[in-house]
Amino acid sequence: MTNADTATTTAPDARAERRAKRIAKHLSSFAAQHGGSADGVVEYVGAVATRIVLVGADGAWGDQVAPSYPVGRRAAELAGITLHDSFEGELGLKVRTGPYEWKRMAGIQI
């Protein structure tokens, strides 16, 4: 194996790790702003993206898009986010909604 072969096989992993670290900064910032910790779910959006849905300790929620499922999971891991298998049950009950969300939901039904 030559140096060129090694660079080719490790470059995508290094790029994915850089992306995960960049996204992890955003996830950590969200957690810090919303009670110091966050729970989340990593969900497929489609063939080219993954959505990380977060719920802060204070019940605020947000999301971040990652280019792939492995990058999303790695970013959550680096940020110390507690991951759940689904957004149902305990995690869903933690979400605190405000007037904006209720207005949007009512507008969809009208």
KEKOLVO-664610 format. One record per atom (N, C-alpha, C): residue in one letter; chain; atom name; y, z, x negated. Coordinates in nm, 4 decimals. Atoms other than C-alpha are relative to their C-alpha. Example, Ala and Ser with C-alpha at 12.3 -4.5 7.8 and 13.67 -1.06 7.14 Angstrom:
2
  residuo  cadena  atomo        py        pz        px
        A       A      N   -0.1190    0.0000   -0.0890
        A       A     CA   -0.4500    0.7800   -1.2300
        A       A      C    0.1200    0.0000   -0.0900
        S       A      N   -0.1190   -0.0060    0.0820
        S       A     CA   -0.1060    0.7140   -1.3670
        S       A      C    0.1090    0.0730    0.0770
END
This chain:
110
  residuo  cadena  atomo        py        pz        px
        M       A      N   -0.1171    0.0000   -0.0852
        M       A     CA    0.0000    0.0000    0.0000
        M       A      C    0.1237    0.0000   -0.0899
        T       A      N   -0.1223    0.0090    0.0787
        T       A     CA    0.3411   -0.0926   -0.1388
        T       A      C    0.1072    0.0882    0.0611
        N       A      N   -0.1130   -0.0768   -0.0525
        N       A     CA    0.6697    0.0888   -0.0968
        N       A      C    0.0560   -0.0635    0.1258
        A       A      N   -0.0495    0.0703   -0.1185
        A       A     CA    0.7748   -0.1770    0.1543
        A       A      C   -0.0874    0.0325    0.1205
        D       A      N    0.0907   -0.0349   -0.1099
        D       A     CA    0.4639   -0.1027    0.3648
        D       A      C    0.0264    0.1422    0.0484
        T       A      N   -0.0273   -0.1391   -0.0357
        T       A     CA    0.5391    0.2700    0.3577
        T       A      C    0.1299    0.0101    0.0774
        A       A      N   -0.1288   -0.0035   -0.0681
        A       A     CA    0.9013    0.2158    0.4594
        A       A      C   -0.0115   -0.0558    0.1416
        T       A      N    0.0169    0.0609   -0.1310
        T       A     CA    0.7936   -0.0057    0.7487
        T       A      C   -0.0723    0.0944    0.0957
        T       A      N    0.0768   -0.0868   -0.0893
        T       A     CA    0.5437    0.2462    0.8844
        T       A      C    0.0724    0.1306    0.0295
        T       A      N   -0.0691   -0.1256   -0.0252
        T       A     CA    0.7739    0.5499    0.8530
        T       A      C    0.1371   -0.0188    0.0631
        A       A      N   -0.1349    0.0214   -0.0530
        A       A     CA    1.1054    0.3937    0.9591
        A       A      C    0.0103    0.0272    0.1499
        P       A      N   -0.0136   -0.0305   -0.1431
        P       A     CA    1.0394    0.4024    1.3371
        P       A      C   -0.0110    0.1502    0.0283
        D       A      N    0.0124   -0.1438   -0.0197
        D       A     CA    0.9283    0.7672    1.3139
        D       A      C    0.1276    0.0719   -0.0427
        A       A      N   -0.1239   -0.0606    0.0474
        A       A     CA    1.2388    0.8581    1.1135
        A       A      C    0.1131   -0.0274    0.0987
        R       A      N   -0.1029    0.0351   -0.0983
        R       A     CA    1.4589    0.6764    1.3643
        R       A      C   -0.0173    0.0822    0.1272
        A       A      N    0.0281   -0.0791   -0.1192
        A       A     CA    1.2901    0.8522    1.6565
        A       A      C    0.0396    0.1463   -0.0227
        E       A      N   -0.0358   -0.1390    0.0315
        E       A     CA    1.3379    1.1892    1.4846
        E       A      C    0.1516    0.0176   -0.0011
        R       A      N   -0.1470   -0.0075   -0.0006
        R       A     CA    1.7096    1.1184    1.4295
        R       A      C    0.0528   -0.0009    0.1429
        R       A      N   -0.0416    0.0047   -0.1410
        R       A     CA    1.7471    1.0258    1.7966
        R       A      C   -0.0298    0.1319    0.0690
        A       A      N    0.0386   -0.1276   -0.0617
        A       A     CA    1.5612    1.3402    1.9033
        A       A      C    0.0955    0.1107   -0.0421
        K       A      N   -0.0930   -0.1022    0.0491
        K       A     CA    1.7865    1.5565    1.6848
        K       A      C    0.1373   -0.0141    0.0640
        R       A      N   -0.1305    0.0241   -0.0622
        R       A     CA    2.0996    1.3944    1.8276
        R       A      C   -0.0008    0.0463    0.1461
        I       A      N    0.0118   -0.0413   -0.1401
        I       A     CA    1.9806    1.4497    2.1852
        I       A      C   -0.0159    0.1519    0.0093
        A       A      N    0.0213   -0.1455    0.0009
        A       A     CA    1.8703    1.8056    2.1002
        A       A      C    0.1327    0.0752   -0.0104
        K       A      N   -0.1318   -0.0636    0.0087
        K       A     CA    2.2317    1.8891    2.0102
        K       A      C    0.0642    0.0107    0.1377
        H       A      N   -0.0554   -0.0011   -0.1356
        H       A     CA    2.3390    1.7953    2.3637
        H       A      C   -0.0740    0.1016    0.0881
        L       A      N    0.0800   -0.0934   -0.0789
        L       A     CA    2.0538    1.9947    2.5171
        L       A      C    0.0341    0.1437   -0.0377
        S       A      N   -0.0356   -0.1343    0.0471
        S       A     CA    2.1360    2.2998    2.3034
        S       A      C    0.1387    0.0401    0.0487
        S       A      N   -0.1358   -0.0260   -0.0466
        S       A     CA    2.5025    2.2712    2.3980
        S       A      C   -0.0010    0.0364    0.1489
        F       A      N    0.0118   -0.0299   -0.1428
        F       A     CA    2.4127    2.2639    2.7681
        F       A      C   -0.0533    0.1410    0.0193
        A       A      N    0.0609   -0.1325   -0.0129
        A       A     CA    2.1910    2.5709    2.7305
        A       A      C    0.1007    0.1094   -0.0370
        A       A      N   -0.0978   -0.0995    0.0450
        A       A     CA    2.4630    2.7598    2.5400
        A       A      C    0.1104    0.0210    0.1033
        Q       A      N   -0.1077   -0.0078   -0.0985
        Q       A     CA    2.7222    2.6812    2.8076
        Q       A      C   -0.0462    0.0590    0.1332
        H       A      N    0.0520   -0.0429   -0.1301
        H       A     CA    2.4928    2.7878    3.0923
        H       A      C   -0.0995    0.1151   -0.0121
        G       A      N    0.0793   -0.1204    0.0052
        G       A     CA    2.3555    3.1277    3.0060
        G       A      C   -0.0847    0.0183   -0.1242
        G       A      N    0.0705   -0.0161    0.1263
        G       A     CA    2.2073    3.0706    2.6615
        G       A      C   -0.1396   -0.0571   -0.0067
        S       A      N    0.1331    0.0618    0.0013
        S       A     CA    1.8793    2.9107    2.7658
        S       A      C   -0.0085   -0.1012    0.1136
        A       A      N    0.0195    0.0993   -0.1052
        A       A     CA    1.7478    2.6290    2.9797
        A       A      C   -0.1479   -0.0328    0.0129
        D       A      N    0.1326    0.0525   -0.0292
        D       A     CA    1.4294    2.5061    3.1416
        D       A      C    0.0182   -0.1470    0.0306
        G       A      N   -0.0140    0.1419   -0.0273
        G       A     CA    1.3555    2.1404    3.1873
        G       A      C   -0.1300   -0.0704    0.0280
        V       A      N    0.1113    0.0909   -0.0270
        V       A     CA    1.1303    1.8540    3.2805
        V       A      C    0.0345   -0.1331   -0.0646
        V       A      N   -0.0177    0.1333    0.0570
        V       A     CA    1.0862    1.5283    3.0924
        V       A      C   -0.0729   -0.0963    0.0923
        E       A      N    0.0555    0.0928   -0.0988
        E       A     CA    1.0326    1.2418    3.3385
        E       A      C    0.0234   -0.1440   -0.0431
        Y       A      N   -0.0173    0.1430    0.0252
        Y       A     CA    0.9768    0.8708    3.2987
        Y       A      C    0.1007   -0.0561    0.0990
        V       A      N   -0.0943    0.0710   -0.0862
        V       A     CA    1.2654    0.6641    3.4341
        V       A      C   -0.0497   -0.1421    0.0209
        G       A      N    0.0512    0.1357   -0.0035
        G       A     CA    1.1016    0.3336    3.3604
        G       A      C   -0.0628   -0.0304   -0.1344
        A       A      N    0.0655    0.0409    0.1239
        A       A     CA    0.9561    0.1367    3.0768
        A       A      C    0.0864    0.0255   -0.1234
        V       A      N   -0.0881   -0.0088    0.1163
        V       A     CA    1.2615    0.1846    2.8561
        V       A      C    0.0800    0.1297   -0.0091
        A       A      N   -0.0789   -0.1228    0.0068
        A       A     CA    1.3928    0.5351    2.9247
        A       A      C   -0.0749    0.1186    0.0589
        T       A      N    0.0527   -0.1267   -0.0491
        T       A     CA    1.3096    0.8968    2.9940
        T       A      C    0.1184    0.0892    0.0325
        R       A      N   -0.1059   -0.0902   -0.0424
        R       A     CA    1.5205    1.1552    3.1736
        R       A      C   -0.0445    0.1439   -0.0243
        I       A      N    0.0248   -0.1412    0.0213
        I       A     CA    1.5365    1.5167    3.0624
        I       A      C    0.0900    0.0736    0.0990
        V       A      N   -0.0754   -0.0749   -0.1003
        V       A     CA    1.6426    1.7289    3.3617
        V       A      C   -0.0007    0.1456   -0.0423
        L       A      N   -0.0152   -0.1368    0.0479
        L       A     CA    1.7761    2.0712    3.2640
        L       A      C    0.0522    0.0919    0.1095
        V       A      N   -0.0540   -0.1045   -0.0860
        V       A     CA    1.8377    2.3915    3.4572
        V       A      C    0.0343    0.1169   -0.0904
        G       A      N   -0.0444   -0.1100    0.0837
        G       A     CA    2.0456    2.6528    3.2795
        G       A      C   -0.0360    0.1348    0.0595
        A       A      N    0.0298   -0.1357   -0.0453
        A       A     CA    1.9921    3.0278    3.3056
        A       A      C    0.0882    0.0402    0.1172
        D       A      N   -0.0912   -0.0308   -0.1098
        D       A     CA    2.2911    3.0381    3.5430
        D       A      C   -0.0234   -0.0870    0.1238
        G       A      N    0.0322    0.0852   -0.1140
        G       A     CA    2.1366    2.7777    3.7755
        G       A      C    0.0663   -0.1364   -0.0018
        A       A      N   -0.0629    0.1316    0.0117
        A       A     CA    2.3576    2.4868    3.6681
        A       A      C   -0.1045   -0.0999   -0.0470
        W       A      N    0.0966    0.1004    0.0431
        W       A     CA    2.1715    2.1617    3.6209
        W       A      C    0.0723   -0.1209   -0.0566
        G       A      N   -0.0530    0.1201    0.0620
        G       A     CA    2.2246    1.8489    3.4208
        G       A      C   -0.1149   -0.0838   -0.0507
        D       A      N    0.1057    0.0849    0.0534
        D       A     CA    2.0368    1.5680    3.2592
        D       A      C    0.0483   -0.0760   -0.1218
        Q       A      N   -0.0249    0.0786    0.1211
        Q       A     CA    2.0148    1.3614    2.9452
        Q       A      C   -0.1057   -0.1087   -0.0042
        V       A      N    0.0948    0.1108    0.0090
        V       A     CA    1.8522    1.0228    2.8949
        V       A      C   -0.0420   -0.0192   -0.1451
        A       A      N    0.0564    0.0270    0.1322
        A       A     CA    1.6245    0.9547    2.5986
        A       A      C   -0.0654   -0.1381    0.0029
        P       A      N    0.0558    0.1350    0.0019
        P       A     CA    1.4918    0.6165    2.4860
        P       A      C   -0.1506   -0.0075    0.0247
        S       A      N    0.1447    0.0011   -0.0237
        S       A     CA    1.1258    0.7197    2.5198
        S       A      C   -0.0464    0.1413    0.0334
        Y       A      N    0.0564   -0.1291   -0.0354
        Y       A     CA    0.9046    0.9996    2.6458
        Y       A      C   -0.0216    0.0879   -0.1237
        P       A      N    0.0177   -0.0840    0.1195
        P       A     CA    0.8051    1.1194    2.2952
        P       A      C    0.1321    0.0508   -0.0583
        V       A      N   -0.1305   -0.0429    0.0511
        V       A     CA    1.1704    1.1303    2.1865
        V       A      C    0.0577    0.1086    0.0909
        G       A      N   -0.0483   -0.1008   -0.0939
        G       A     CA    1.2626    1.3244    2.5020
        G       A      C   -0.0693    0.1338   -0.0177
        R       A      N    0.0760   -0.1243    0.0203
        R       A     CA    0.9864    1.5792    2.4508
        R       A      C    0.0368    0.0653   -0.1336
        R       A      N   -0.0351   -0.0533    0.1319
        R       A     CA    1.0716    1.6168    2.0822
        R       A      C    0.1393    0.0629    0.0032
        A       A      N   -0.1358   -0.0540   -0.0105
        A       A     CA    1.4418    1.6683    2.1634
        A       A      C   -0.0013    0.1350    0.0712
        A       A      N    0.0101   -0.1266   -0.0731
        A       A     CA    1.3550    1.9398    2.4151
        A       A      C   -0.0616    0.1076   -0.0881
        E       A      N    0.0649   -0.0938    0.0919
        E       A     CA    1.1277    2.1034    2.1597
        E       A      C    0.0982    0.0489   -0.1054
        L       A      N   -0.0975   -0.0371    0.1029
        L       A     CA    1.3978    2.0973    1.8910
        L       A      C    0.1097    0.0911    0.0556
        A       A      N   -0.1068   -0.0781   -0.0624
        A       A     CA    1.6506    2.2469    2.1359
        A       A      C   -0.0500    0.1333    0.0553
        G       A      N    0.0541   -0.1250   -0.0521
        G       A     CA    1.4169    2.5272    2.2420
        G       A      C   -0.0039    0.0060    0.1516
        I       A      N    0.0058    0.0065   -0.1458
        I       A     CA    1.4032    2.4106    2.6030
        I       A      C   -0.1420    0.0314    0.0458
        T       A      N    0.1309   -0.0298   -0.0579
        T       A     CA    1.1168    2.5576    2.8067
        T       A      C   -0.0346   -0.1131    0.0964
        L       A      N    0.0367    0.1145   -0.0826
        L       A     CA    0.9412    2.2543    2.9534
        L       A      C   -0.1008    0.0378    0.1071
        H       A      N    0.0902   -0.0170   -0.1137
        H       A     CA    0.7667    2.2466    3.2910
        H       A      C   -0.0641   -0.1350    0.0304
        D       A      N    0.0704    0.1234   -0.0345
        D       A     CA    0.5197    1.9918    3.4253
        D       A      C    0.0696   -0.0780    0.1112
        S       A      N   -0.0681    0.0668   -0.1104
        S       A     CA    0.7261    1.9183    3.7368
        S       A      C    0.1245    0.0787    0.0376
        F       A      N   -0.1252   -0.0616   -0.0421
        F       A     CA    1.0564    1.9990    3.9019
        F       A      C   -0.0195    0.0816    0.1275
        E       A      N    0.0310   -0.0723   -0.1229
        E       A     CA    0.8848    2.1791    4.1865
        E       A      C   -0.0133    0.1496   -0.0278
        G       A      N    0.0264   -0.1427    0.0125
        G       A     CA    0.8351    2.5495    4.2523
        G       A      C    0.1132    0.0773   -0.0630
        E       A      N   -0.0962   -0.0896    0.0635
        E       A     CA    1.0093    2.8021    4.0284
        E       A      C    0.1216   -0.0711   -0.0569
        L       A      N   -0.1113    0.0714    0.0629
        L       A     CA    1.2190    2.5484    3.8430
        L       A      C    0.0980   -0.0502    0.1062
        G       A      N   -0.0861    0.0484   -0.1082
        G       A     CA    1.3518    2.3915    4.1637
        G       A      C    0.0780    0.1121    0.0661
        L       A      N   -0.0667   -0.1140   -0.0629
        L       A     CA    1.4359    2.7341    4.3032
        L       A      C    0.1134    0.0561   -0.0853
        K       A      N   -0.1052   -0.0488    0.0893
        K       A     CA    1.6534    2.8128    3.9992
        K       A      C    0.1306   -0.0779    0.0138
        V       A      N   -0.1175    0.0868   -0.0053
        V       A     CA    1.8951    2.5263    4.0716
        V       A      C    0.1037    0.0559    0.0977
        R       A      N   -0.1124   -0.0428   -0.0822
        R       A     CA    2.2330    2.6349    4.2051
        R       A      C    0.0826   -0.1246    0.0323
        T       A      N   -0.0796    0.1157   -0.0401
        T       A     CA    2.4089    2.3649    4.4036
        T       A      C    0.1360    0.0464    0.0498
        G       A      N   -0.1361   -0.0317   -0.0418
        G       A     CA    2.7766    2.3558    4.4827
        G       A      C    0.0478   -0.0948    0.1083
        P       A      N   -0.0562    0.0843   -0.1060
        P       A     CA    3.0077    2.1860    4.7311
        P       A      C   -0.0155   -0.1495   -0.0277
        Y       A      N    0.0123    0.1424    0.0340
        Y       A     CA    2.9923    1.8551    4.5428
        Y       A      C   -0.1361   -0.0540    0.0411
        E       A      N    0.1352    0.0465   -0.0327
        E       A     CA    2.6152    1.8270    4.5805
        E       A      C   -0.0224   -0.0040    0.1506
        W       A      N    0.0174   -0.0032   -0.1459
        W       A     CA    2.6212    1.9285    4.9479
        W       A      C    0.0771   -0.1131    0.0668
        K       A      N   -0.0786    0.1104   -0.0565
        K       A     CA    2.8960    1.6773    5.0215
        K       A      C   -0.0705   -0.1329   -0.0232
        R       A      N    0.0728    0.1241    0.0320
        R       A     CA    2.7000    1.4004    4.8459
        R       A      C   -0.1241   -0.0150    0.0876
        M       A      N    0.1212    0.0062   -0.0827
        M       A     CA    2.3804    1.4884    5.0355
        M       A      C    0.0368   -0.0315    0.1446
        A       A      N   -0.0432    0.0263   -0.1374
        A       A     CA    2.5667    1.4889    5.3682
        A       A      C    0.0456   -0.1443    0.0144
        G       A      N   -0.0478    0.1378   -0.0042
        G       A     CA    2.7272    1.1562    5.2833
        G       A      C   -0.1129   -0.1005    0.0032
        I       A      N    0.1157    0.0899    0.0010
        I       A     CA    2.3869    0.9979    5.2226
        I       A      C   -0.0630   -0.0067    0.1376
        Q       A      N    0.0644   -0.0075   -0.1305
        Q       A     CA    2.2627    1.1103    5.5642
        Q       A      C    0.0826   -0.0649    0.1099
        I       A      N   -0.0869    0.0556   -0.1042
        I       A     CA    2.5615    0.9757    5.7562
        I       A      C   -0.0137   -0.1501    0.0073
END
